[in-house]
Amino acid sequence: MVLSLVLIKDSQLQNKLFEGRINNRIKPNNEMEYNLKDEQLRLTVIGSGDAFGSGGRLNTCFHVQTQNCQLLIDCGATTLSGLKQRGIRVEDIDVIAITHFHGDHYGGLPFFLLDYARQKPANPLTIISPPGCKARVQSLLDLLYPGSLQLDNLAVDFIEYQPNEVVKTKNLVVQTYPVVHVAAAIPNGLRIKVGNKIISYSGDTEWVPALINLAKDADLFICQCNFYEKVSKGHLDYQTLLKHLPMFSCKRIWLTHFDVEMLDHLEKIELDYAEDGKQILI
């Protein structure tokens, strides 16, 4: 399916947005090429759901793998179970990038880190987040598993970012874009360069012009789209996104974070979307 020419007049943009829709559906692990080639990136959707697990989907988490690095983008409360379902080991994760402090986006960190501590990984873990992540996670650990783990005893490097900042690690460059959600959660979109590939993710947000630059020329833009037509502060809806779609230059777009209203209208969704377990090679 394609959008009408009323919505998209540029056929080249249309092809970019819809290429791979058929070929990039969920495939069993044995159908995916295991050994990545030079400069190749595999993204696996660990969780694509909203805060309420609508449709039985897990909380937000995307696993990105190259030859040199494994990254999690967000780490919602169900992430540890989702990783184990996909056969991904916590000790192999190099970096976790967090968009904002809501439980369905970072609430899985205490459980992840408890398991991570048991594995005695060879390499340190880096967690990139808005300010205050270490203190928040330690407080959660103290509440959920009192006396079990002190983060100061782990080989974990917490890097805090500010809006409109560029953060560099050994294998990644992360650029942050402030977005509009719940201010207390310190929401940001993330543009992540891994090798020569760019993955952009909106995080949770209503429509903001910053999304255009965030998604510019990205190999994959993952865009939160909570509702089909309901307009809600702090979240995007499908009808609003369609109005702005011609402004995007990303090569591919996946929608994610569906509420019940979006799930009830899947047959009308003409853009590709994330599903738990879905993979793509870029």
TARA-V647765 format. One line per field, one symbol per residue. ss: DSSP state (H for helix, E for strand, L for the rest). psi: psi as a letter, one per 30 degrees, with the letter a starting at -180 (. if undefined). A space follows every 50 residues. Layout:
BEGIN
ss->???
psi->???
END
This chain:
BEGIN
ss->LLLLLLLLLLHHHHHHHHLLLLLLLLLLHHHLLLLLLLLLLEEEEEELEL LLLHHHLLLLEEEEELLLLEEEELLLLLHHHHHHHLLLLHHHLLEEELLL LLHHHHLLHHHHHHHHHHHLLLLLEEEEEELLHHHHHHHHHHHHLLLLLL HHHLLEEEEEELLLLEEELLLEEEEEEELLLLHHHLLEEEEEEELLEEEE ELLLLLLLLHHHHHHLLLLEEEEELLELLLLELLELEHHHHHHHHHHLLL LLEEEELELHHHHLLHHHLLLLELLLLLEEEL
psi->klllfeejfjeeeeeeffkgeefglkkleffkkejklkgkkkkkjekgla fghkggkllkkkkkkaffkkkkjlilfgeeeeeeeggkkeffkekkkkel ikegffffeeeeeeeeeffileklkkjkllkgeeeeeeeeeeeeikgekk ffflikjjkkllkhlkkkaeflkkkkjkljbjeffikklkjkkjbgkkkk kfaklakkfffeeefjgkekjjkkielefkkkkfllleeeeeefeffkgl elkkllhkleeeefgeffjflllkkkfklkk.
END
